[in-house]
C-alpha cells in the first residue's frame, strides 16, 4: 500500500509544483530561461515547437528552486532561436503565447531523429543573451507508430525490387520480339525507348511509395 502511494505521489508531484517534464532551465543576467518541446514525446516528421519561457530570477534562490512566474513579454523581435542539427542550422522566430505572458513558441518540423541544439540569441530587455541549450532527444517516428511503421519495410522494398526486375525482363522480351519480326530499324529503337521510359517510371513510383 505504501509503495502504491509513493508511486502516485511521484506521478502527481510535477503537476503540483509546475515543473514541466523534459524542459531545460538556465539563467542569464537576472533572468530565468527555460526551453523544451511543445509536444512530448517528440518524434521526427511531426510539426512541433520549441517552448521558450523567460521570467525574472527570484533573489536568494538557487537556480534549481526557481520557478517560472511574472514572465517577460515583448521579446518577439529581440530574441531568436537558432536550432542546430550536426552541420545544419535554421533560425526560428518566436511567436508569443497569448494565454501565458513570457511564454513563446518557435515552430519547427524536426525531420531527423537525434539530439538538437538550441542557441538563444538576442536581448532580454537590456540584457544580451547568447546561450546554448539542449532540448530532449527527437525520437524516430516508428517509436509511436502502430500497428506497422508507415515507411516501407525491408520485405516491401525487396518485393518491389523483384517486381521491377520482372517488368524489365518483360520489356526486354518485347523488344526482342520486335527485332525478330524483322520490323524496320526505327521501330526497334522506338521499342527500346519506350522500355527505358517505363523503367524510369517504375523506379520513380518505387521511390515515391517509399517516401509516402
SEZA-724197 format. One line per 3 residues: number of its first residue (from 1); their letters; for each residue z negated, x negated, y negated of N, C-alpha, C, O. Coordinates in pm, whole numbers. Layout:
BEGIN
NUM	A	Z/X/Y/Z/X/Y/Z/X/Y/Z/X/Y | ...
END
This chain:
BEGIN
1	XXX	0/-83/120/0/0/0/0/-87/-126/73/-60/-221 | -83/-192/-124/-91/-282/-240/42/-351/-263/84/-371/-377 | 109/-389/-152/240/-456/-164/342/-365/-229/418/-409/-315
4	XXX	344/-237/-189/437/-141/-247/412/-123/-396/506/-114/-475 | 286/-116/-435/252/-100/-576/295/-221/-656/341/-208/-769 | 279/-342/-598/320/-464/-667/470/-466/-689/516/-502/-797
7	XXX	548/-428/-585/694/-425/-598/737/-324/-703/829/-350/-781 | 671/-208/-705/703/-107/-805/674/-157/-945/752/-131/-1037 | 565/-228/-962/529/-284/-1093/633/-385/-1140/670/-387/-1257
10	XXX	680/-470/-1047/779/-571/-1083/911/-508/-1123/983/-562/-1207 | 944/-394/-1062/1069/-327/-1094/1065/-260/-1230/1165/-261/-1302 | 951/-203/-1266/945/-128/-1392/901/-213/-1509/914/-171/-1624
13	XXX	847/-333/-1484/798/-417/-1593/906/-450/-1696/877/-440/-1815 | 1031/-489/-1655/1131/-521/-1756/1159/-407/-1852/1178/-431/-1971 | 1161/-280/-1803/1188/-169/-1891/1072/-143/-1986/1092/-94/-2097
16	XXX	950/-175/-1943/833/-154/-2028/829/-256/-2140/799/-221/-2254 | 858/-381/-2110/844/-488/-2208/968/-504/-2294/963/-573/-2396 | 1081/-439/-2256/1202/-450/-2336/1285/-573/-2304/1382/-601/-2375
19	XXX	1249/-649/-2201/1325/-767/-2162/1452/-723/-2091/1446/-638/-2002 | 1567/-780/-2128/1694/-744/-2067/1728/-844/-1958/1732/-965/-1982 | 1752/-792/-1836/1782/-879/-1724/1909/-960/-1749/2010/-906/-1795
22	XXX	1903/-1090/-1719/2021/-1174/-1727/2056/-1223/-1866/2160/-1287/-1882 | 1976/-1196/-1966/2006/-1242/-2102/1940/-1378/-2128/1839/-1413/-2067 | 2002/-1452/-2219/1954/-1585/-2256/1905/-1583/-2400/1972/-1530/-2489
25	XXX	1788/-1640/-2423/1727/-1639/-2557/1713/-1782/-2609/1678/-1873/-2535 | 1742/-1799/-2739/1725/-1928/-2805/1687/-1902/-2950/1665/-1787/-2988 | 1679/-2006/-3029/1644/-1987/-3171/1720/-2086/-3257/1761/-2193/-3210
28	XXX	1738/-2051/-3383/1797/-2139/-3482/1730/-2108/-3616/1727/-1994/-3661 | 1675/-2213/-3678/1601/-2190/-3801/1486/-2094/-3779/1400/-2118/-3694 | 1484/-1986/-3854/1378/-1886/-3843/1423/-1761/-3769/1367/-1653/-3787
31	XXX	1527/-1776/-3685/1584/-1659/-3620/1584/-1673/-3467/1604/-1781/-3411 | 1562/-1561/-3405/1574/-1549/-3259/1713/-1497/-3227/1758/-1399/-3287 | 1783/-1562/-3132/1916/-1516/-3091/1916/-1495/-2940/1848/-1566/-2865
34	XXX	1993/-1398/-2898/1996/-1360/-2756/2138/-1318/-2719/2205/-1249/-2797 | 2185/-1360/-2602/2315/-1316/-2553/2305/-1274/-2406/2213/-1314/-2335 | 2400/-1194/-2364/2409/-1151/-2225/2531/-1062/-2210/2596/-1028/-2309
37	XXX	2563/-1026/-2089/2677/-937/-2066/2636/-792/-2086/2524/-753/-2054 | 2729/-713/-2138/2701/-571/-2161/2684/-497/-2029/2591/-418/-2013 | 2775/-523/-1933/2769/-459/-1802/2736/-563/-1696/2806/-664/-1685
40	XXX	2632/-539/-1619/2593/-631/-1513/2576/-555/-1382/2529/-442/-1384 | 2614/-614/-1269/2670/-749/-1258/2811/-754/-1317/2888/-659/-1302 | 2843/-865/-1384/2975/-880/-1445/3071/-935/-1341/3039/-1030/-1270
43	XXX	3191/-874/-1333/3290/-916/-1234/3422/-944/-1304/3451/-888/-1409 | 3502/-1031/-1243/3631/-1067/-1300/3725/-947/-1298/3720/-863/-1209 | 3813/-942/-1399/3914/-838/-1404/3868/-706/-1462/3942/-608/-1456
46	XXX	3747/-700/-1518/3698/-577/-1579/3658/-604/-1724/3597/-706/-1756 | 3695/-510/-1813/3658/-524/-1954/3507/-521/-1968/3440/-434/-1914 | 3454/-617/-2041/3311/-629/-2063/3289/-674/-2206/3381/-665/-2288
49	XXX	3172/-722/-2238/3144/-773/-2371/3021/-862/-2367/2928/-839/-2290 | 3024/-964/-2453/2904/-1043/-2476/2817/-966/-2575/2861/-933/-2685 | 2693/-937/-2535/2599/-875/-2628/2526/-985/-2705/2482/-1084/-2646
52	XXX	2515/-968/-2836/2455/-1070/-2922/2350/-1003/-3010/2380/-910/-3085 | 2225/-1053/-3000/2114/-997/-3078/2062/-1103/-3174/2052/-1221/-3138 | 2029/-1063/-3296/1969/-1155/-3393/1852/-1086/-3462/1864/-973/-3511
55	XXX	1739/-1154/-3464/1621/-1099/-3532/1534/-1214/-3582/1547/-1326/-3533 | 1445/-1189/-3678/1357/-1296/-3729/1255/-1337/-3623/1207/-1255/-3544 | 1223/-1465/-3624/1114/-1513/-3538/981/-1465/-3594/960/-1463/-3715
58	XXX	892/-1428/-3504/759/-1388/-3547/668/-1511/-3550/653/-1577/-3448 | 608/-1544/-3666/526/-1665/-3678/411/-1667/-3577/348/-1565/-3550 | 385/-1788/-3522/272/-1806/-3433/299/-1777/-3287/210/-1794/-3204
61	XXX	421/-1734/-3253/452/-1702/-3113/550/-1803/-3056/642/-1848/-3125 | 531/-1839/-2928/628/-1922/-2858/758/-1844/-2838/759/-1721/-2840 | 867/-1918/-2818/997/-1852/-2803/996/-1753/-2685/1055/-1645/-2694
64	XXX	930/-1791/-2577/928/-1703/-2460/854/-1573/-2487/871/-1475/-2414 | 771/-1571/-2590/696/-1450/-2624/762/-1368/-2735/716/-1259/-2768 | 870/-1420/-2791/939/-1349/-2899/1019/-1232/-2840/1076/-1242/-2732
67	XXX	1021/-1122/-2912/1100/-1005/-2870/1195/-967/-2983/1173/-1001/-3100 | 1298/-897/-2946/1396/-853/-3045/1341/-733/-3123/1311/-629/-3066 | 1330/-751/-3254/1292/-640/-3342/1330/-676/-3486/1342/-794/-3521
70	XXX	1350/-572/-3567/1392/-592/-3707/1522/-673/-3712/1530/-773/-3784 | 1622/-630/-3636/1747/-702/-3624/1817/-729/-3757/1807/-650/-3851 | 1887/-841/-3763/1959/-882/-3885/2098/-818/-3884/2175/-836/-3788
73	XXX	2130/-746/-3989/2258/-676/-3997/2359/-755/-4081/2328/-861/-4135 | 2481/-699/-4090/2588/-754/-4175/2628/-896/-4136/2651/-980/-4223 | 2636/-923/-4006/2680/-1056/-3961/2822/-1053/-3904/2871/-1153/-3851
76	XXX	2888/-939/-3915/3021/-923/-3857/3120/-1028/-3909/3202/-1080/-3833 | 3112/-1059/-4039/3208/-1151/-4100/3161/-1297/-4097/3242/-1388/-4116 | 3034/-1318/-4074/2982/-1455/-4085/2957/-1523/-3951/2930/-1643/-3946
79	XXX	2965/-1447/-3840/2941/-1503/-3707/3059/-1472/-3615/3112/-1361/-3615 | 3100/-1571/-3538/3199/-1551/-3433/3150/-1620/-3306/3069/-1712/-3310 | 3199/-1573/-3193/3164/-1632/-3064/3288/-1695/-3003/3391/-1629/-2984
82	XXX	3278/-1824/-2973/3388/-1895/-2905/3352/-1903/-2758/3261/-1975/-2719 | 3426/-1828/-2676/3400/-1824/-2533/3487/-1928/-2463/3608/-1933/-2485 | 3425/-2012/-2380/3494/-2125/-2317/3484/-2115/-2166/3377/-2089/-2111
85	XXX	3600/-2136/-2100/3603/-2148/-1954/3684/-2273/-1922/3805/-2276/-1939 | 3615/-2376/-1874/3678/-2505/-1844/3750/-2558/-1969/3686/-2588/-2069 | 3885/-2570/-1963/3959/-2626/-2077/4018/-2519/-2167/4091/-2550/-2261
88	XXX	3986/-2393/-2141/4042/-2285/-2221/3933/-2220/-2304/3816/-2218/-2265 | 3973/-2166/-2421/3875/-2102/-2508/3942/-1989/-2587/4063/-1987/-2605 | 3860/-1897/-2633/3906/-1787/-2717/3795/-1755/-2817/3677/-1755/-2782
91	XXX	3833/-1728/-2941/3736/-1693/-3044/3730/-1542/-3059/3832/-1477/-3082 | 3611/-1486/-3044/3593/-1341/-3042/3518/-1294/-3167/3416/-1351/-3203 | 3568/-1190/-3232/3495/-1133/-3345/3380/-1045/-3295/3378/-1004/-3179
94	XXX	3285/-1018/-3383/3171/-934/-3348/3193/-791/-3396/3248/-767/-3504 | 3149/-698/-3314/3150/-556/-3351/3006/-507/-3352/2940/-510/-3248 | 2955/-461/-3468/2815/-417/-3474/2790/-294/-3387/2876/-206/-3376
97	XXX	2674/-289/-3327/2630/-169/-3255/2579/-70/-3359/2492/-102/-3439 | 2635/52/-3356/2600/149/-3460/2461/210/-3440/2408/274/-3531 | 2403/192/-3323/2274/253/-3295/2157/154/-3304/2043/195/-3325
100	XXX	2187/24/-3289/2079/-76/-3290/2111/-183/-3394/2197/-267/-3369 | 2045/-183/-3509/2069/-287/-3611/2037/-427/-3556/1933/-447/-3494 | 2127/-522/-3579/2105/-658/-3532/2163/-685/-3395/2152/-796/-3343
103	XXX	2226/-582/-3335/2292/-599/-3205/2443/-592/-3225/2493/-505/-3298 | 2516/-684/-3161/2661/-691/-3177/2728/-707/-3041/2665/-747/-2943 | 2858/-674/-3037/2938/-691/-2916/3060/-778/-2945/3121/-767/-3051
106	XXX	3094/-863/-2851/3219/-941/-2855/3294/-906/-2727/3262/-959/-2620 | 3392/-818/-2736/3458/-763/-2618/3555/-864/-2556/3624/-938/-2627 | 3558/-865/-2423/3640/-961/-2350/3662/-910/-2208/3579/-837/-2154
109	XXX	3774/-948/-2149/3801/-920/-2008/3807/-1053/-1935/3913/-1116/-1932 | 3697/-1098/-1875/3698/-1227/-1803/3781/-1214/-1676/3743/-1141/-1585 | 3891/-1285/-1669/3985/-1267/-1557/3955/-1358/-1438/4011/-1340/-1330
112	XXX	3867/-1457/-1458/3837/-1552/-1351/3686/-1558/-1330/3610/-1559/-1427 | 3644/-1562/-1205/3501/-1573/-1177/3454/-1715/-1206/3532/-1810/-1200 | 3325/-1729/-1239/3268/-1860/-1268/3173/-1854/-1387/3136/-1747/-1434
115	XXX	3136/-1973/-1435/3042/-1982/-1547/3119/-2003/-1678/3208/-2087/-1687 | 3082/-1926/-1779/3143/-1935/-1911/3038/-1988/-2010/2918/-1972/-1990 | 3088/-2050/-2116/3000/-2099/-2223/3033/-2024/-2352/3150/-2008/-2387
118	XXX	2930/-1977/-2421/2948/-1905/-2546/2894/-1989/-2660/2774/-2015/-2667 | 2982/-2033/-2749/2941/-2106/-2869/2927/-2009/-2985/3023/-1943/-3023 | 2806/-2001/-3041/2778/-1913/-3154/2801/-1994/-3282/2732/-2093/-3306
121	XXX	2896/-1951/-3363/2937/-2029/-3480/2933/-1945/-3607/2972/-1828/-3607 | 2886/-2005/-3716/2885/-1936/-3846/2753/-1952/-3917/2689/-2057/-3911 | 2711/-1846/-3985/2583/-1848/-4057/2509/-1717/-4037/2569/-1609/-4033
124	XXX	2377/-1728/-4025/2290/-1611/-4024/2222/-1609/-4161/2131/-1686/-4189 | 2269/-1518/-4244/2228/-1517/-4384/2259/-1655/-4443/2377/-1688/-4457 | 2159/-1737/-4479/2188/-1870/-4535/2169/-1983/-4433/2175/-2100/-4469
127	XXX	2146/-1948/-4308/2118/-2049/-4205/2242/-2075/-4120/2291/-1984/-4053 | 2295/-2200/-4122/2410/-2231/-4036/2369/-2227/-3888/2257/-2260/-3852 | 2465/-2183/-3804/2439/-2181/-3660/2560/-2237/-3586/2674/-2196/-3608
130	XXX	2533/-2331/-3496/2633/-2386/-3405/2560/-2410/-3274/2508/-2519/-3248 | 2557/-2306/-3192/2469/-2305/-3076/2548/-2271/-2950/2626/-2175/-2949 | 2529/-2351/-2845/2594/-2324/-2717/2497/-2252/-2625/2385/-2298/-2602
133	XXX	2542/-2136/-2572/2459/-2057/-2482/2541/-2021/-2358/2664/-2023/-2360 | 2471/-1988/-2251/2539/-1964/-2124/2497/-1830/-2065/2386/-1816/-2014 | 2587/-1731/-2071/2558/-1602/-2007/2565/-1616/-1856/2614/-1717/-1805
136	XXX	2516/-1516/-1782/2519/-1523/-1636/2661/-1537/-1581/2759/-1503/-1648 | 2670/-1585/-1460/2799/-1611/-1394/2881/-1483/-1378/2827/-1376/-1349 | 3012/-1497/-1397/3105/-1389/-1367/3136/-1394/-1218/3182/-1496/-1166
139	XXX	3111/-1284/-1148/3132/-1280/-1005/3276/-1239/-972/3345/-1179/-1054 | 3321/-1273/-851/3452/-1232/-805/3456/-1081/-790/3359/-1021/-743 | 3567/-1018/-830/3579/-873/-827/3553/-815/-688/3494/-708/-676
142	XXX	3596/-886/-584/3578/-837/-448/3431/-816/-413/3399/-748/-316 | 3342/-873/-493/3197/-862/-471/3151/-717/-469/3056/-683/-398 | 3218/-629/-548/3173/-490/-557/3278/-391/-507/3259/-270/-520
145	XXX	3389/-440/-451/3494/-350/-407/3464/-296/-267/3415/-367/-180 | 3494/-169/-249/3466/-103/-121/3567/8/-99/3602/76/-195 | 3617/30/22/3583/-45/145/3661/-175/162/3621/-260/241
148	XXX	3774/-191/88/3852/-313/100/3885/-367/-38/3899/-289/-132 | 3897/-501/-51/3938/-558/-178/4076/-508/-217/4159/-480/-131 | 4100/-495/-347/4228/-445/-395/4337/-550/-381/4454/-515/-375
151	XXX	4301/-680/-375/4401/-784/-361/4456/-785/-219/4391/-736/-126 | 4576/-840/-203/4634/-848/-70/4550/-938/20/4507/-1046/-20 | 4528/-892/142/4460/-977/238/4560/-1076/296/4681/-1062/277
154	XXX	4509/-1175/367/4597/-1275/428/4691/-1209/528/4807/-1247/537 | 4642/-1111/603/4726/-1043/701/4841/-970/633/4954/-972/682 | 4811/-904/518/4916/-833/446/5023/-929/395/5142/-898/398
157	XXX	4979/-1045/348/5075/-1144/298/5164/-1193/411/5286/-1206/393 | 5104/-1221/528/5182/-1268/642/5281/-1161/687/5397/-1191/714 | 5235/-1035/693/5322/-925/735/5440/-910/638/5554/-890/680
160	XXX	5409/-920/509/5515/-909/409/5614/-1022/421/5735/-1003/406 | 5562/-1143/448/5649/-1259/463/5739/-1244/585/5857/-1279/581 | 5683/-1191/694/5761/-1170/816/5873/-1068/792/5986/-1088/836
163	XXX	5840/-961/723/5941/-859/691/6051/-917/605/6169/-888/625 | 6013/-1000/508/6110/-1062/419/6206/-1152/498/6326/-1150/472 | 6154/-1230/593/6238/-1316/675/6336/-1233/757/6453/-1270/772
166	XXX	6287/-1120/811/6375/-1032/887/6489/-978/802/6603/-971/847 | 6457/-939/678/6560/-888/588/6663/-996/556/6783/-968/548 | 6615/-1119/538/6707/-1229/509/6802/-1253/626/6921/-1275/607
169	XXX	6749/-1247/749/6833/-1266/868/6938/-1156/879/7052/-1181/917 | 6897/-1033/846/6992/-922/849/7105/-944/749/7221/-916/778 | 7068/-996/632/7169/-1024/530/7266/-1133/577/7386/-1125/554
172	XXX	7211/-1234/644/7297/-1342/695/7397/-1287/797/7514/-1324/795 | 7349/-1198/884/7438/-1141/985/7547/-1057/921/7661/-1054/967 | 7510/-986/811/7609/-905/741/7717/-992/681/7835/-959/689
175	XXX	7677/-1103/621/7774/-1195/561/7864/-1254/669/7985/-1268/649 | 7804/-1289/784/7883/-1346/894/7986/-1246/944/8098/-1283/977 | 7945/-1119/948/8039/-1016/993/8157/-1003/899/8270/-983/943
178	XXX	8130/-1015/771/8238/-1007/672/8336/-1122/691/8457/-1104/681 | 8284/-1239/718/8371/-1356/736/8453/-1344/864/8571/-1379/865 | 8391/-1293/971/8460/-1281/1099/8571/-1176/1092/8670/-1186/1166
181	XXX	8556/-1078/1005/8659/-974/994/8777/-1020/910/8865/-940/877 | 8779/-1150/876/8889/-1212/804/8920/-1141/672/9037/-1126/634 | 8815/-1097/603/8833/-1041/470/8871/-1153/375/8860/-1271/408
184	XXX	8916/-1114/259/8952/-1213/158/8829/-1296/120/8715/-1251/128 | 8859/-1420/79/8752/-1515/50/8657/-1462/-57/8536/-1483/-47 | 8711/-1394/-159/8624/-1346/-267/8527/-1239/-219/8417/-1226/-273
187	XXX	8569/-1161/-115/8478/-1061/-59/8359/-1131/6/8246/-1083/-3 | 8385/-1243/73/8276/-1319/134/8177/-1369/30/8056/-1363/51 | 8230/-1418/-83/8140/-1464/-189/8060/-1349/-248/7943/-1366/-282
190	XXX	8123/-1232/-260/8051/-1116/-313/7935/-1080/-220/7825/-1049/-265 | 7962/-1085/-89/7856/-1054/7/7739/-1150/-4/7623/-1110/2 | 7772/-1279/-19/7666/-1379/-33/7587/-1354/-161/7464/-1364/-162
193	XXX	7658/-1321/-269/7590/-1295/-397/7497/-1176/-386/7384/-1179/-437 | 7544/-1069/-320/7459/-952/-301/7336/-987/-218/7225/-940/-246 | 7357/-1071/-117/7244/-1113/-34/7140/-1188/-114/7020/-1165/-97
196	XXX	7184/-1279/-199/7090/-1358/-282/7014/-1267/-376/6893/-1284/-395 | 7084/-1170/-437/7016/-1077/-528/6910/-998/-452/6799/-977/-503 | 6944/-953/-331/6847/-877/-252/6724/-960/-218/6612/-909/-218
199	XXX	6746/-1088/-189/6633/-1177/-158/6542/-1191/-279/6419/-1184/-266 | 6599/-1210/-396/6520/-1223/-519/6439/-1096/-544/6321/-1103/-578 | 6505/-979/-525/6435/-852/-545/6318/-838/-447/6211/-790/-483
202	XXX	6340/-880/-323/6234/-871/-222/6115/-960/-258/6000/-920/-244 | 6145/-1081/-306/6037/-1174/-345/5959/-1119/-463/5836/-1124/-464 | 6030/-1065/-564/5962/-1008/-681/5875/-890/-641/5766/-873/-695
205	XXX	5921/-808/-546/5842/-693/-501/5714/-739/-433/5609/-679/-452 | 5723/-847/-354/5604/-900/-286/5503/-954/-385/5383/-933/-371 | 5553/-1026/-487/5462/-1082/-590/5397/-969/-668/5278/-975/-698
208	XXX	5476/-866/-702/5421/-753/-777/5314/-680/-699/5211/-641/-755 | 5336/-660/-568/5236/-592/-485/5110/-673/-475/5001/-616/-465 | 5122/-806/-477/5002/-892/-472/4920/-877/-598/4797/-872/-593
211	XX	4991/-871/-714/4918/-856/-842/4848/-722/-850/4736/-714/-900 | 4914/-615/-800/4853/-482/-806/4735/-469/-711/4673/-363/-704
END
